[in-house]
Amino acid sequence: MLDPMDLLRSNLSRVRIPEPTNRIYKQECCISFDTPRSEGGLFVDMNTFLAFGKDCVGWNYEKTGNPVYLHIRQTKVLVPEDRPLKKPTLMAIGVDGGFDNNEPEYEETHSIVLLPEYVTLPFPSVELPEKVRLAVDAILLAEGAERKEQLAAWTAEKKQVSAYATNLQQIDNGIIIPSSGWKCCKCDKRENLWLNLTDGMILCGRKNWDGTGGNNHAIEHYKETGYPLAVKLGTITADLEGADVFSYPEDDSVLDPLLAQHLAFFGIDFSSLQKTEMTTAERELDQNTNFDWNRIQESGQEVEPIFGPGYTGLVNLGNSCYMAATMQVVFSTHSFYSGYFKNQSLKMAFEKAPADPTVDLNMQLTKLAHGLLSGKYSVPVTEEKDHTNAAAPTTKSKQEGIPPRMFKAVIAASHPEFSSMRQQDALEFFLHFLDQVERVHSGRPEVDPARSFKFGIEDRIMCSSGKVAYHRRLDYILSLNIPLHAATNKEELEAFQKLKAEKITEGKEVSSDEIVRPRVPLEACLASFSSPEEIQDFYSTALKAKTTAVKSTGLTSFPDYLVLHMRKFVMEVGWVPKKLDVYIDVPDIIDISHMRSKGLQPGEELLPEGGEEEEPNKPVANESIVSQLVSMGFNHLHCQKAAINTSNAGVEEAMNWLLSHMDDADIDTPISQGGQCVVDQSKVDMLISFGFQEDIARKALKASGGDIEKATDWIFNNPDASVSSDMDATTSDGAPTAIDAGLPDGAGRYRLMGIVSHIGTSTQCGHYVAHILKDGRWVIFNDSKVGASVNPPKDMGYLYFFERLNS
């Protein structure tokens, strides 16, 4: 057998001296949550600089053949109880120079280990080859990749002031932005909307890989106009620094120090909000927040800590509770438990992973699943102190939890907000997470665990002609309005309002224990979702005119797990954000069988296909509007189109349309008469060669003025159009069509299994906590704290997770 030193010399070609640009992992295993403090320590591959725990380092050797490792081991040092506290020099906790969080001290030892025989050489040692000594010194002196993320979590992240904010030119086109009811100017999107601060255009955000999200209209508008800054509607509050302002040329979220002035330009005035210290409603909300904090976190309750498989806490990385609460519930579902724990070992995931497993979502999800579900890291903390009378180590009734840093880095890589250290909306994170999981499984949907949350929704629209249209879409969550008028405690509310009025008259404040909140049954929220709704100015292809229609909504499939989102955050007139102070009475078992859509019924007649462009009597442009626009220097044909496309609503509306459609491919195409639009058959054939149906290709080309690229975008942005032929064939039993084929489906009875609750005045601040039904009892997951719930706040949830009951 070779001498250990000769063995090392024979493998010097596999040792690299790290360069400043290399990412060096030395504080946490890349495929488990082992650290230098774990039994067996940590092994750093001296070729790739990836770290592995003792159970995983052999797999890395098998996969890469890299035999040389730096072994780092940390052992706890006994510290006197009366040690002096260090004076902090940095506003941070638990980092060098920061506040002392009384963590124990550790002694670190190093050695060189050669696999596969685990031959060990001491370090430091002058006998080691110089290349090895230089490599180890560089690794130990370098700032670890995990440490950099930890520092970023505890130190304040500051957005930069945009270079375009100070001299931003704004166009006075008479636009006044309402406080609600926003819609993209170029499509029907009503979420993820951005207000361009130059011209006041409201446009949708970026499109996701699968066609969900926005339609890229905001960024396309920037490319067309060069107008640099936009603010996300719904993020604007009295605290303007919290508003989400994006700079397209700088490609980053930025600060706009003149945001109040820029918003006031479009009628959004914050002066009253800034002058008012706290309104009565805000004061009540403040009191209720304190109450919420105690109730949701079960403060003051004797919560019994729980340890073992499935009861592992997650360390808060700095405003990461939205992620922790969501992932605890997600990994309590059978689909994710099976996909990333039961049916996939860490070794399997590592073998499938690319060279750097830290950037692979499947690997990091498997790592997180095994960390949470194996029970390996769910153990009580032991505490040793240097007492004069040596006593046995004491065990604290808490656990350390695991830090999901690598998972957060991977899942947030494609999302600028989640990669920040700011608090986020748990709902937005949940949807982004499922989107990323679905993307990974795009070629194998049958094994995609995210599909267990997915279901079909069908809108039935009946116009005054008696004819109907059906439109289907897919979703992961059912977002419910809260009908306050359906409160079941109206008498108590009236009595409270009288008491409050008396207190105000006497100059007294209402105490938190006197406040009465509305109690709304969950059934009323579900009924509000599916109840018929009138649609004004609906264009009927049967009547060739605008009329009033009635829309009703149902589900075409029932998912394995139904997620209900309670819309507790609303925007009042004057741009005042308000959180509804309301309790939702949620039963343990719900039945939504009555919400299943029945599809096309016998005797029903579908509305003819075709849109407003096929109307035989095309509206005529108002010449007064056209002449005023022409006098401003615009092309006459363009002005006619602007007037027609805004239904002759006025000069301002026509100008807004004109400014946003100047670069349309068909802007110079003559206005067709009688709605007849000739489609080039060669372009139809080209779209058919892409795999699209002929009738859909024709419709897309008509809608996009014959432009192939825009027609392709139109098809992807209008999935309902692609199922219209399927809808014609829908039978009375509501058989699934192409859009929801293959989705899980079953009976409509569900059991409540998880709650994500929110404390705070906004989804972008406060705290999130999860309560999960496990092994027949409710368990609270509050970051790293895990315990038996005494009084789960079932009536205070933000997201409710239900599991389908199989009869």
Salt bridges, closest charged atoms under 4 A:
ASP6 OD1 - ARG9 NH1 3.39
GLU28 OE2 - LYS367 NZ 2.58
GLU28 OE1 - ARG405 NH1 3.91
ASP34 OD1 - LYS376 NZ 3.10
GLU39 OE2 - LYS54 NZ 3.74
ASP55 OD2 - LYS376 NZ 3.66
GLU62 OE1 - LYS347 NZ 3.52
GLU81 OE2 - LYS385 NZ 3.78
GLU81 OE1 - HIS387 ND1 3.56
ASP100 OD2 - ARG83 NH2 4.00
GLU105 OE2 - ARG83 NH1 3.17
GLU108 OE2 - HIS110 NE2 2.74
GLU157 OE1 - ARG422 NH1 2.78
ASP188 OD1 - LYS183 NZ 3.53
ASP199 OD2 - HIS221 NE2 2.66
GLU224 OE1 - LYS186 NZ 3.38
ASP251 OD1 - ARG206 NH2 3.90
ASP256 OD2 - HIS262 ND1 2.69
GLU284 OE2 - LYS500 NZ 3.03
ASP292 OD1 - ARG517 NH2 2.84
GLU298 OE2 - HIS771 NE2 2.84
ASP356 OD2 - ARG23 NH1 3.33
GLU383 OE2 - LYS396 NZ 3.01
GLU417 OE2 - ARG422 NH2 2.88
GLU438 OE2 - LYS454 NZ 2.55
ASP448 OD1 - HIS441 ND1 3.80
GLU458 OE2 - ARG472 NE 2.69
ASP459 OD2 - ARG473 NH1 2.55
GLU506 OE1 - LYS508 NZ 3.63
GLU509 OE2 - ARG283 NE 3.38
GLU514 OE2 - LYS503 NZ 3.55
GLU533 OE1 - LYS551 NZ 3.90
ASP560 OD1 - ARG804 NH2 2.75
GLU572 OE2 - LYS578 NZ 3.69
ASP581 OD1 - ARG517 NH2 3.49
ASP585 OD1 - ARG519 NH1 2.69
ASP588 OD1 - LYS794 NZ 2.74
GLU604 OE2 - ARG460 NH2 2.70
GLU605 OE2 - LYS467 NZ 3.31
GLU609 OE1 - LYS699 NZ 3.15
GLU614 OE2 - LYS702 NZ 3.97
ASP664 OD1 - LYS710 NZ 3.83
ASP668 OD1 - HIS638 NE2 2.68
GLU694 OE2 - ARG698 NH2 3.38
ASP740 OD2 - ARG472 NH1 3.54
ASP745 OD1 - ARG596 NH2 3.04
ASP795 OD1 - ARG295 NH2 3.01
ASP795 OD2 - ARG519 NH2 3.16
GLU803 OE2 - HIS334 NE2 3.27
